[in-house]
Amino acid sequence: MSMETLLSRSFDFHFPAVDTAVRVEQQESQIVLRATRATFSPRRKRLFIRHLAAEGFIPDIYLQFSDFDESPGISWRVDSNWLEINSSGLAQGKQAMIRLAASAAVLWVATMAFLLLN
């Protein structure tokens, strides 16, 4: 395993209850947490950071994390620029919508023809 791999890692988490995604980036000497929305309270941020340390995603020194001001090696940002749009999913969605619109049009024409012929 190369040294660069050890120095820079990222993990993605999704919290459906608050409709927020979080990317945890571990760089050389800093942990950056990027959330898509500002839905985490300070208490929930602290608990999440402790959970990350307990599960081994970030160093164990953050198990006793108590405040962002006391720990300069960690920062929490609201930033959704890291999200990537899946082009294949976008194409599949577009194709499904075209099929749905075509089906609805055929059904509408069939219904109108039935009504007008009776």
Buried (B, 14 or more C-beta within 10 A) or exposed (E): EEEEEEEEEEEEBEBEEEEBBBBBBBEEEEBBBBBBEEBBEEEEBBEBBBBBBEEEBBEEEBEEBEEBEEBEEBEBEEEEEBEEEEEEEEEEEEEEEEEEEEEEEEEEEEEEEEEEEE
